[in-house]
C-alpha cells in the first residue's frame, strides 16, 4: 500500500506539521507500507502530489489541513485518508461553532464571546464573564497568538494581534484548574493525560519542547473519571468525530470538568500527547499508526 504522509501546509502550524510528519515516517512500519513523504508548500500540491497514493496519512495542523479543506479534496479524488471527515474537521477547527454545539448538547464549556473586529468587542459582556480572560484566534491552534488578559486596557491589543492570524477572535472565560487531555479512539477513551505547565498556561513553547511541560498519564478519582469519560465520549459523538480526536479539558478547583477544545489532527511528534496515551493503552508508535490506517479504511466516506 502506498501511504503518503501529508505534512507541511500553509498555516501558522507548518513547522509542527513537518515535525509530526517526520516522526510518523520514522516510526511507521516500512515492511508493511511504501511510505511517501508529501510536503505541501502551496494549496495546489494537495492535488498534484497525491494522485498515486493508496492512502493519505494526515500530519497537517491548522488551516488547510485540519479545517476540512484537504479532507474534501481527498474525498473528491477517492483517496482514503486518516481521521475525521470534512464537516467534523471544519466544525472542530472553529472554536466558536464547537462550543455552540457543545452548549446545545448540554456539555459544559467555558463562557465566551466571538468577535470579527475590535468594534465588536463588548466590554460589558467581558466584565460579566470576569477577568482574566483568554483571547485567541477562533480557528487557530498550538496556542499561537493566545493571550491571558487581566484587564480591560489590554483587550483591544490582544484582539488586534489575534486578527493578524485569523478573521475571528475568541474571548473566553478563564477556568482556574488543572488541564487534562482525553484521547478518544474509535469511541473508546484512551488513558487520560494530565498537563502541568511550567509557566502561566500551556503555551506554544511548552507544547513542542521535549521538556516544556510535565505531561503524565493520570488515574483520576473514580467519580471524576466517570464524568470526564462521559463528557469526552459525548463530545466525540456530538461533533461526529471519526477514527480519533483529542479532547482537551480543564478541571476547576472544585473538581468540575469543562471542555476546552477538540483536536481532530492532534500532534504526532515525539513530545505529542496522543502517542503517549496510546503507549499507555499498550500500543507502540508503529502499532498505533497501523491502527489509525486500519480504522480509517473502514470509515464509509460518502461523497
LINGISUL-V231328 format. One record per pair of residues at least 4 apart in sequence whose C-alpha atoms are under 8 Angstrom apart, sorted by the first residue. I is the first residue (numbers start at 0). GAP is how many residues later the second one is. Records with the same first field share a line. If there is no record, write none. Layout:
BEGIN
I: GAP  GAP
END
This chain:
BEGIN
0: 31  32  33  53  54
1: 31  32  33  34  50  51  52  53
2: 30  31  32  33  50  51  52  53  54
3: 31  32  33  34  46  49  50  51  52  53
4: 16  19  20  30  31  32  33  51  52  53  54
5: 15  31  32  33  34  50  51  52  53  54
6: 7  10  11  13  14  30  31  32  33  51  52  53
7: 6  7  9  10  13  31  32  33  51  52
8: 5  8  30  31  32  33  34  51  52  55  56
9: 4  30  31  32  33  53  54
10: 50  51  52  53
11: 50  132  153
12: 4  48  49  128  129
13: 4  46  47  48
14: 4
15: 4  45  192  251  253
16: 4  42  43  44  250
17: 4  21  41  42
18: 4  249  250
19: 4  39  40  247  248  249
20: 4  16  38  39  247  248
21: 4  247
22: 4  245  246  247
23: 4  244  245  265
24: 10  12
26: 258  259
27: 257  258  261  262
28: 4  257  261
29: 4  5
37: 11  12
39: 5  6
40: 4
42: 21
43: 4
44: 4  5
45: 4  24  27
46: 4  26
49: 6
50: 26
52: 26
53: 25  26
54: 24  25  26  27
55: 23  24  25  26
56: 24  25  236
57: 7  23  24  25  207
58: 206  208  209
59: 5  6  205
60: 4  5  80  204  205  206
61: 4  5  31  77  78  79
62: 4  30  76  77
63: 4  5  6
64: 4  5  6
65: 4  23  24  27  198  199
66: 19  22  23  24  25  26
67: 4  17  18  19  20  21  22
68: 4  17  21
69: 4  16
70: 4  10  14  15
71: 4  13  14
72: 4
73: 4  5  6  7
74: 4  5  226  228
75: 227
79: 216  217
80: 212  215  216
81: 161  210  211  214  215
82: 159  160  161  162  181  182  209  213
83: 4  5  157  158  159  160  161  180
84: 4  156  157  216
85: 4
86: 4
87: 4  151  152  153  176
88: 4  175
89: 4
90: 4  6  7  148
91: 5  6  147  169  170  171  172
92: 5  45  46  47  169  170
93: 4  44  45
94: 4  43  44  75  166
95: 4  18  42  74
96: 4
97: 4  141  163  164
98: 4  10  162
99: 4
100: 4  137  138
101: 4  5  6  7  133  136
102: 4  5  6
104: 133
106: 124  127  128  152
107: 149  150  151
108: 149  150  151
109: 62  63  64  65  148  149  150
110: 18  61  62
111: 17  58  59  60  61
112: 13  57  58  59
113: 24  54  55  56  57
114: 5  6  53  54  55  56
115: 4  47  51  52  53
116: 4  42  43  46  51
117: 38  41  42
120: 35
121: 4
122: 4  29
123: 4
124: 4
125: 4  5  45
126: 4
128: 44
129: 43
130: 18  19  20  42  43
131: 16  17  18  19  41  42
132: 15  16  17  38  39  40  41
133: 12  13  14  15  36  37  38  39  40
134: 11  12  13  14  20  23  24  27  34  35  36  37
135: 4  7  8  9  10  11  22  23  26  33  34  35
136: 4  7  8  9  25  26  28  29  30  31  32  33
137: 28  30  31  32
138: 27  29
139: 4  25  26
141: 61  62  65
142: 59  60  61
143: 59  60
144: 16  17  20
145: 16  57
146: 11
148: 5  6  9
149: 4
150: 4
153: 4
154: 4
155: 4
156: 4
157: 4
158: 4  10
159: 4
160: 4
161: 4  6  7
162: 4  5  6
174: 75  77
175: 76  77
176: 73  74  75  76
177: 16  17  18  72  73  74  75
178: 15  16  17  69  70  71  72
179: 12  13  14  15  68  69  70  71
180: 11  12  13  14  65  66  67  68  92
181: 7  8  9  10  11  50  64  65  66  67
182: 6  7  8  9  61  62  63  64  91  94
183: 4  5  6  48  49  52  60  61  62  63
184: 4  5  58  59  60
185: 56  57  58  109
186: 46  49  50  56  57
187: 45
188: 40  43  44
189: 87  88  90  91
190: 26  27  86  87  89  90
191: 25  26  27  85
192: 22  23  24  25  80  84
193: 20  21  22  23  24
194: 7  18  19  20  21
195: 6  17  18  19
196: 4  5  9  15  16  17
197: 4  8  14  15  16
201: 4  5  11
202: 4
203: 4
204: 4  7
205: 5  6  7
206: 5  6  64  65
207: 4  63  64
208: 4  62
209: 60  61
214: 58
216: 60  63
218: 6
219: 4  5
220: 4
221: 4
222: 4
223: 4  31  32
224: 4
225: 4
226: 4  30
227: 4  29
228: 4
229: 4
230: 4  28
231: 4  15
232: 4
233: 4
234: 4  12
235: 4  5  9  11
236: 4
240: 4  23
241: 57
242: 49  52  53  56
243: 20  48
244: 17  18  19  20  21
245: 16  17  18  20  28
246: 12  13  14  15  16
247: 11  12  13  14  15
248: 8  9  10  11  12
249: 7  8  9  10
250: 4  5  6  7
251: 4  5  6
265: 6  7  8
266: 5  6  7
267: 4  5  6  7
269: 5
271: 4
272: 4
273: 4
274: 4  10  13
275: 4
276: 4
277: 4  5  6  7  10
278: 4  5  6
282: 4  5
283: 4
284: 4
285: 4
286: 4
287: 4
288: 4
289: 4
290: 4
291: 4
292: 4
293: 4
294: 4
END
